[in-house]
Amino acid sequence: MTLKTYRKKRNFRTTAEPSGERVKRPKGPSLIYVVQKHQARSLHYDFRLEWKGVLLSWAVPKGPSLDPSVKRLAAPVEDHPIEYADFEGVIPEGEYGGGTVMVWDLGTWTPEVPDVDAALEKGDLKFTLKGTKLKGSWVLVRTRGFPPGSGRTSWLLIKHRDRYASTDDVTVSKPRSVASKRMLAQIAGDGGGDVRKAAAGDP
Ligand code: MN
């Protein structure tokens, strides 16, 4: 768990993203959970869980599904700083991840396993989310890799069956920022970004 890769990919004189130098953590034992909708080269949802001083991160191309029969591909990406959970705005074109970022959901998470590190190692992390849009029990499970035979590790994000499970497509029914209520196009417009490109990510 280190921010070395995160910092290497970014020029903090150009992007407004946090460098993670200032460690800012809310008080209390709760662990942060955030999903950031990110219209970059392609649209995806960055799923992040606070663990040991960073945000463990996965890029979920189709976004989370509340339907337990639907498995969503989650590609592991570099750890992000805790402060990143608050980041909503425009990453300049030409920079890593250039495009528009929305705080799509934010809250806390609780492991459902006694040992998170062991669960990550094993590739089977069960947890409970307490967000605005996503709640209840979920699992991230590591698979053989996608595409098959590529040797690349990937994970699947799956909703467990509980009272928060649903066939409602939450990415369509709840498209707005939980931080500002804005759509992607508005965030891009306010931040001097590419409005047309961002709008392509709005339902
Ligand atoms: Mn991203």
py3Dmol code that shows the C-alpha trace and the ligand (Angstrom):
import py3Dmol

protein = """\
ATOM      1  CA  MET A   1       0.000   0.000   0.000  1.00  0.00           C
ATOM      2  CA  THR A   2       1.905   2.961  -1.330  1.00  0.00           C
ATOM      3  CA  LEU A   3       1.225   6.106  -3.360  1.00  0.00           C
ATOM      4  CA  LYS A   4       4.406   5.798  -5.446  1.00  0.00           C
ATOM      5  CA  THR A   5       2.621   4.653  -8.600  1.00  0.00           C
ATOM      6  CA  TYR A   6      -0.158   7.191  -8.089  1.00  0.00           C
ATOM      7  CA  ARG A   7       2.313  10.078  -7.886  1.00  0.00           C
ATOM      8  CA  LYS A   8       4.463   8.857 -10.760  1.00  0.00           C
ATOM      9  CA  LYS A   9       1.473   8.903 -13.127  1.00  0.00           C
ATOM     10  CA  ARG A  10       0.523  12.514 -12.382  1.00  0.00           C
ATOM     11  CA  ASN A  11       1.878  16.057 -12.700  1.00  0.00           C
ATOM     12  CA  PHE A  12       0.493  17.942  -9.699  1.00  0.00           C
ATOM     13  CA  ARG A  13       1.348  21.304 -11.255  1.00  0.00           C
ATOM     14  CA  THR A  14      -1.191  20.562 -13.995  1.00  0.00           C
ATOM     15  CA  THR A  15      -3.892  18.464 -12.355  1.00  0.00           C
ATOM     16  CA  ALA A  16      -6.035  19.542  -9.416  1.00  0.00           C
ATOM     17  CA  GLU A  17      -5.982  16.003  -8.011  1.00  0.00           C
ATOM     18  CA  PRO A  18      -4.465  15.720  -4.501  1.00  0.00           C
ATOM     19  CA  SER A  19      -0.843  14.609  -4.202  1.00  0.00           C
ATOM     20  CA  GLY A  20      -1.581  12.872  -0.920  1.00  0.00           C
ATOM     21  CA  GLU A  21       1.170  14.720   0.928  1.00  0.00           C
ATOM     22  CA  ARG A  22      -1.203  16.067   3.511  1.00  0.00           C
ATOM     23  CA  VAL A  23      -2.764  13.223   5.389  1.00  0.00           C
ATOM     24  CA  LYS A  24      -6.302  14.260   6.152  1.00  0.00           C
ATOM     25  CA  ARG A  25      -8.465  11.677   7.772  1.00  0.00           C
ATOM     26  CA  PRO A  26     -11.890  12.086   9.279  1.00  0.00           C
ATOM     27  CA  LYS A  27     -12.048  11.313  12.987  1.00  0.00           C
ATOM     28  CA  GLY A  28     -13.414   8.016  14.148  1.00  0.00           C
ATOM     29  CA  PRO A  29     -12.857   4.390  13.326  1.00  0.00           C
ATOM     30  CA  SER A  30     -15.019   4.313  10.151  1.00  0.00           C
ATOM     31  CA  LEU A  31     -13.332   3.446   6.873  1.00  0.00           C
ATOM     32  CA  ILE A  32     -14.127   5.601   3.826  1.00  0.00           C
ATOM     33  CA  TYR A  33     -15.837   4.138   0.796  1.00  0.00           C
ATOM     34  CA  VAL A  34     -16.233   6.110  -2.440  1.00  0.00           C
ATOM     35  CA  VAL A  35     -17.261   5.495  -6.035  1.00  0.00           C
ATOM     36  CA  GLN A  36     -16.069   8.082  -8.549  1.00  0.00           C
ATOM     37  CA  LYS A  37     -17.678   8.135 -11.969  1.00  0.00           C
ATOM     38  CA  HIS A  38     -14.892   8.957 -14.386  1.00  0.00           C
ATOM     39  CA  GLN A  39     -15.328   9.897 -18.012  1.00  0.00           C
ATOM     40  CA  ALA A  40     -11.779   9.524 -19.283  1.00  0.00           C
ATOM     41  CA  ARG A  41     -10.838   7.786 -22.539  1.00  0.00           C
ATOM     42  CA  SER A  42     -13.755   5.558 -21.662  1.00  0.00           C
ATOM     43  CA  LEU A  43     -16.418   5.762 -18.990  1.00  0.00           C
ATOM     44  CA  HIS A  44     -15.870   3.779 -15.795  1.00  0.00           C
ATOM     45  CA  TYR A  45     -16.619   3.857 -12.087  1.00  0.00           C
ATOM     46  CA  ASP A  46     -13.630   3.920  -9.724  1.00  0.00           C
ATOM     47  CA  PHE A  47     -14.515   1.873  -6.655  1.00  0.00           C
ATOM     48  CA  ARG A  48     -12.360   2.738  -3.637  1.00  0.00           C
ATOM     49  CA  LEU A  49     -12.065   1.360  -0.099  1.00  0.00           C
ATOM     50  CA  GLU A  50      -9.918   2.973   2.583  1.00  0.00           C
ATOM     51  CA  TRP A  51      -7.340   0.578   3.952  1.00  0.00           C
ATOM     52  CA  LYS A  52      -4.125   1.280   5.849  1.00  0.00           C
ATOM     53  CA  GLY A  53      -3.880   4.947   4.941  1.00  0.00           C
ATOM     54  CA  VAL A  54      -4.774   4.743   1.251  1.00  0.00           C
ATOM     55  CA  LEU A  55      -7.788   4.073  -0.941  1.00  0.00           C
ATOM     56  CA  LEU A  56      -7.570   0.613  -2.515  1.00  0.00           C
ATOM     57  CA  SER A  57      -8.967   1.126  -6.012  1.00  0.00           C
ATOM     58  CA  TRP A  58     -10.648  -0.826  -8.787  1.00  0.00           C
ATOM     59  CA  ALA A  59     -11.979   0.495 -12.115  1.00  0.00           C
ATOM     60  CA  VAL A  60     -15.428  -0.916 -12.846  1.00  0.00           C
ATOM     61  CA  PRO A  61     -16.260  -0.257 -16.524  1.00  0.00           C
ATOM     62  CA  LYS A  62     -20.011  -0.866 -16.253  1.00  0.00           C
ATOM     63  CA  GLY A  63     -20.385   0.402 -12.699  1.00  0.00           C
ATOM     64  CA  PRO A  64     -21.843  -1.470  -9.747  1.00  0.00           C
ATOM     65  CA  SER A  65     -25.012  -3.544 -10.078  1.00  0.00           C
ATOM     66  CA  LEU A  66     -27.541  -4.083  -7.289  1.00  0.00           C
ATOM     67  CA  ASP A  67     -28.538  -7.375  -8.912  1.00  0.00           C
ATOM     68  CA  PRO A  68     -26.816 -10.351  -7.188  1.00  0.00           C
ATOM     69  CA  SER A  69     -26.938 -12.353 -10.444  1.00  0.00           C
ATOM     70  CA  VAL A  70     -24.780  -9.706 -12.190  1.00  0.00           C
ATOM     71  CA  LYS A  71     -20.993  -9.829 -11.831  1.00  0.00           C
ATOM     72  CA  ARG A  72     -19.190  -6.620 -12.696  1.00  0.00           C
ATOM     73  CA  LEU A  73     -15.583  -6.663 -13.873  1.00  0.00           C
ATOM     74  CA  ALA A  74     -13.337  -4.639 -11.537  1.00  0.00           C
ATOM     75  CA  ALA A  75      -9.788  -4.010 -12.748  1.00  0.00           C
ATOM     76  CA  PRO A  76      -7.339  -3.205  -9.946  1.00  0.00           C
ATOM     77  CA  VAL A  77      -5.673   0.210 -10.293  1.00  0.00           C
ATOM     78  CA  GLU A  78      -3.082   2.030  -8.196  1.00  0.00           C
ATOM     79  CA  ASP A  79      -3.767   2.988  -4.577  1.00  0.00           C
ATOM     80  CA  HIS A  80      -5.071   6.555  -4.239  1.00  0.00           C
ATOM     81  CA  PRO A  81      -4.622   9.053  -1.370  1.00  0.00           C
ATOM     82  CA  ILE A  82      -7.422   9.293   1.196  1.00  0.00           C
ATOM     83  CA  GLU A  83      -8.119  12.914   0.163  1.00  0.00           C
ATOM     84  CA  TYR A  84      -8.984  11.676  -3.302  1.00  0.00           C
ATOM     85  CA  ALA A  85     -12.414  10.703  -1.961  1.00  0.00           C
ATOM     86  CA  ASP A  86     -13.380  14.399  -2.088  1.00  0.00           C
ATOM     87  CA  PHE A  87     -12.099  15.004  -5.593  1.00  0.00           C
ATOM     88  CA  GLU A  88     -14.706  16.040  -8.128  1.00  0.00           C
ATOM     89  CA  GLY A  89     -13.798  18.070 -11.187  1.00  0.00           C
ATOM     90  CA  VAL A  90     -11.785  18.109 -14.352  1.00  0.00           C
ATOM     91  CA  ILE A  91      -8.442  16.406 -15.011  1.00  0.00           C
ATOM     92  CA  PRO A  92      -6.789  18.259 -17.918  1.00  0.00           C
ATOM     93  CA  GLU A  93      -6.713  16.457 -21.269  1.00  0.00           C
ATOM     94  CA  GLY A  94      -3.300  14.949 -21.897  1.00  0.00           C
ATOM     95  CA  GLU A  95      -2.836  14.205 -18.202  1.00  0.00           C
ATOM     96  CA  TYR A  96      -3.245  10.679 -16.848  1.00  0.00           C
ATOM     97  CA  GLY A  97      -6.992  10.013 -16.593  1.00  0.00           C
ATOM     98  CA  GLY A  98      -7.798  13.261 -18.411  1.00  0.00           C
ATOM     99  CA  GLY A  99     -11.543  13.911 -18.299  1.00  0.00           C
ATOM    100  CA  THR A 100     -14.262  14.495 -15.737  1.00  0.00           C
ATOM    101  CA  VAL A 101     -14.632  12.966 -12.267  1.00  0.00           C
ATOM    102  CA  MET A 102     -17.845  12.839 -10.199  1.00  0.00           C
ATOM    103  CA  VAL A 103     -18.271  11.716  -6.593  1.00  0.00           C
ATOM    104  CA  TRP A 104     -20.999   9.237  -7.518  1.00  0.00           C
ATOM    105  CA  ASP A 105     -21.334   7.656  -4.074  1.00  0.00           C
ATOM    106  CA  LEU A 106     -19.654   8.217  -0.727  1.00  0.00           C
ATOM    107  CA  GLY A 107     -19.910   6.634   2.696  1.00  0.00           C
ATOM    108  CA  THR A 108     -18.225   4.085   4.895  1.00  0.00           C
ATOM    109  CA  TRP A 109     -17.444   0.386   4.672  1.00  0.00           C
ATOM    110  CA  THR A 110     -17.059  -2.434   7.165  1.00  0.00           C
ATOM    111  CA  PRO A 111     -15.146  -5.649   6.494  1.00  0.00           C
ATOM    112  CA  GLU A 112     -17.182  -8.836   6.946  1.00  0.00           C
ATOM    113  CA  VAL A 113     -13.971 -10.798   7.416  1.00  0.00           C
ATOM    114  CA  PRO A 114     -11.682 -10.907  10.460  1.00  0.00           C
ATOM    115  CA  ASP A 115      -8.505 -10.269   8.433  1.00  0.00           C
ATOM    116  CA  VAL A 116      -8.715  -7.846   5.475  1.00  0.00           C
ATOM    117  CA  ASP A 117      -5.109  -8.381   4.358  1.00  0.00           C
ATOM    118  CA  ALA A 118      -5.603 -12.137   4.281  1.00  0.00           C
ATOM    119  CA  ALA A 119      -8.865 -11.699   2.367  1.00  0.00           C
ATOM    120  CA  LEU A 120      -7.165  -9.455  -0.215  1.00  0.00           C
ATOM    121  CA  GLU A 121      -4.347 -11.958  -0.537  1.00  0.00           C
ATOM    122  CA  LYS A 122      -6.839 -14.767  -0.998  1.00  0.00           C
ATOM    123  CA  GLY A 123      -8.855 -12.683  -3.475  1.00  0.00           C
ATOM    124  CA  ASP A 124     -12.172 -12.852  -1.643  1.00  0.00           C
ATOM    125  CA  LEU A 125     -13.133  -9.735   0.299  1.00  0.00           C
ATOM    126  CA  LYS A 126     -16.630  -9.547   1.748  1.00  0.00           C
ATOM    127  CA  PHE A 127     -17.823  -6.209   3.116  1.00  0.00           C
ATOM    128  CA  THR A 128     -20.786  -4.028   3.993  1.00  0.00           C
ATOM    129  CA  LEU A 129     -21.300  -0.618   2.387  1.00  0.00           C
ATOM    130  CA  LYS A 130     -23.045   2.295   4.004  1.00  0.00           C
ATOM    131  CA  GLY A 131     -23.283   4.790   1.153  1.00  0.00           C
ATOM    132  CA  THR A 132     -26.090   6.885  -0.256  1.00  0.00           C
ATOM    133  CA  LYS A 133     -26.632   4.720  -3.338  1.00  0.00           C
ATOM    134  CA  LEU A 134     -24.904   1.471  -2.417  1.00  0.00           C
ATOM    135  CA  LYS A 135     -25.724  -0.302   0.827  1.00  0.00           C
ATOM    136  CA  GLY A 136     -25.610  -3.760   2.322  1.00  0.00           C
ATOM    137  CA  SER A 137     -23.386  -6.728   1.658  1.00  0.00           C
ATOM    138  CA  TRP A 138     -20.982  -7.047  -1.320  1.00  0.00           C
ATOM    139  CA  VAL A 139     -17.982  -9.084  -2.376  1.00  0.00           C
ATOM    140  CA  LEU A 140     -14.882  -8.431  -4.459  1.00  0.00           C
ATOM    141  CA  VAL A 141     -13.540 -11.719  -5.750  1.00  0.00           C
ATOM    142  CA  ARG A 142     -10.390 -12.227  -7.804  1.00  0.00           C
ATOM    143  CA  THR A 143     -10.662 -14.218 -11.027  1.00  0.00           C
ATOM    144  CA  ARG A 144      -8.200 -15.914 -13.336  1.00  0.00           C
ATOM    145  CA  GLY A 145      -7.830 -12.772 -15.419  1.00  0.00           C
ATOM    146  CA  PHE A 146      -9.536 -10.945 -18.202  1.00  0.00           C
ATOM    147  CA  PRO A 147      -9.289 -11.388 -21.105  1.00  0.00           C
ATOM    148  CA  PRO A 148      -8.874 -15.135 -20.390  1.00  0.00           C
ATOM    149  CA  GLY A 149      -5.285 -16.271 -20.750  1.00  0.00           C
ATOM    150  CA  SER A 150      -3.902 -12.731 -20.596  1.00  0.00           C
ATOM    151  CA  GLY A 151      -2.369 -13.344 -17.208  1.00  0.00           C
ATOM    152  CA  ARG A 152      -3.848 -10.073 -16.032  1.00  0.00           C
ATOM    153  CA  THR A 153      -5.528 -10.167 -12.668  1.00  0.00           C
ATOM    154  CA  SER A 154      -9.047  -8.970 -12.451  1.00  0.00           C
ATOM    155  CA  TRP A 155     -11.741  -8.971  -9.858  1.00  0.00           C
ATOM    156  CA  LEU A 156     -15.521  -9.169  -9.900  1.00  0.00           C
ATOM    157  CA  LEU A 157     -17.756  -6.878  -7.860  1.00  0.00           C
ATOM    158  CA  ILE A 158     -20.930  -8.665  -6.820  1.00  0.00           C
ATOM    159  CA  LYS A 159     -23.916  -7.694  -4.674  1.00  0.00           C
ATOM    160  CA  HIS A 160     -24.961 -10.206  -2.055  1.00  0.00           C
ATOM    161  CA  ARG A 161     -28.590 -11.098  -1.645  1.00  0.00           C
ATOM    162  CA  ASP A 162     -30.099  -8.875   1.062  1.00  0.00           C
ATOM    163  CA  ARG A 163     -32.763  -6.215   1.420  1.00  0.00           C
ATOM    164  CA  TYR A 164     -30.692  -3.760  -0.655  1.00  0.00           C
ATOM    165  CA  ALA A 165     -30.492  -6.088  -3.655  1.00  0.00           C
ATOM    166  CA  SER A 166     -32.543  -4.916  -6.620  1.00  0.00           C
ATOM    167  CA  THR A 167     -32.886  -5.175 -10.387  1.00  0.00           C
ATOM    168  CA  ASP A 168     -33.005  -1.379 -10.623  1.00  0.00           C
ATOM    169  CA  ASP A 169     -30.087  -0.095 -12.716  1.00  0.00           C
ATOM    170  CA  VAL A 170     -28.660   2.330 -10.179  1.00  0.00           C
ATOM    171  CA  THR A 171     -26.205   3.837 -12.692  1.00  0.00           C
ATOM    172  CA  VAL A 172     -29.199   5.001 -14.754  1.00  0.00           C
ATOM    173  CA  SER A 173     -31.691   5.812 -11.994  1.00  0.00           C
ATOM    174  CA  LYS A 174     -29.182   7.714  -9.822  1.00  0.00           C
ATOM    175  CA  PRO A 175     -26.749   9.461 -12.160  1.00  0.00           C
ATOM    176  CA  ARG A 176     -25.995  12.581 -10.103  1.00  0.00           C
ATOM    177  CA  SER A 177     -23.112  13.478  -7.808  1.00  0.00           C
ATOM    178  CA  VAL A 178     -23.819  12.837  -4.128  1.00  0.00           C
ATOM    179  CA  ALA A 179     -21.505  15.760  -3.337  1.00  0.00           C
ATOM    180  CA  SER A 180     -22.962  18.441  -5.636  1.00  0.00           C
ATOM    181  CA  LYS A 181     -26.036  16.896  -7.342  1.00  0.00           C
ATOM    182  CA  ARG A 182     -24.425  17.755 -10.673  1.00  0.00           C
ATOM    183  CA  MET A 183     -24.325  15.581 -13.788  1.00  0.00           C
ATOM    184  CA  LEU A 184     -20.985  14.918 -15.520  1.00  0.00           C
ATOM    185  CA  ALA A 185     -21.646  17.566 -18.194  1.00  0.00           C
ATOM    186  CA  GLN A 186     -22.207  20.246 -15.523  1.00  0.00           C
ATOM    187  CA  ILE A 187     -19.026  19.282 -13.684  1.00  0.00           C
ATOM    188  CA  ALA A 188     -17.095  19.494 -16.963  1.00  0.00           C
ATOM    189  CA  GLY A 189     -18.668  22.860 -17.793  1.00  0.00           C
ATOM    190  CA  ASP A 190     -17.940  24.331 -14.361  1.00  0.00           C
ATOM    191  CA  GLY A 191     -14.341  23.086 -14.503  1.00  0.00           C
ATOM    192  CA  GLY A 192     -13.562  24.206 -18.041  1.00  0.00           C
ATOM    193  CA  GLY A 193     -13.531  20.639 -19.336  1.00  0.00           C
ATOM    194  CA  ASP A 194     -14.887  18.949 -22.442  1.00  0.00           C
ATOM    195  CA  VAL A 195     -18.658  19.169 -21.959  1.00  0.00           C
ATOM    196  CA  ARG A 196     -19.573  17.054 -24.981  1.00  0.00           C
ATOM    197  CA  LYS A 197     -17.257  14.229 -23.947  1.00  0.00           C
ATOM    198  CA  ALA A 198     -18.569  14.353 -20.354  1.00  0.00           C
ATOM    199  CA  ALA A 199     -22.190  14.429 -21.537  1.00  0.00           C
ATOM    200  CA  ALA A 200     -21.604  11.113 -23.279  1.00  0.00           C
ATOM    201  CA  GLY A 201     -21.321   9.592 -19.804  1.00  0.00           C
ATOM    202  CA  ASP A 202     -24.635  11.003 -18.578  1.00  0.00           C
ATOM    203  CA  PRO A 203     -27.698   8.793 -19.098  1.00  0.00           C
TER     204      PRO A 203
END
"""
ligand_1 = """\
1
MN
Mn -10.502 6.344 -13.260
"""
view = py3Dmol.view(width=600, height=400)
view.addModel(protein, "pdb")
view.setStyle({"model": 0}, {"cartoon": {"style": "trace"}})
view.addModel(ligand_1, "xyz")
view.setStyle({"model": 1}, {"stick": {}})
view.zoomTo()
view.show()
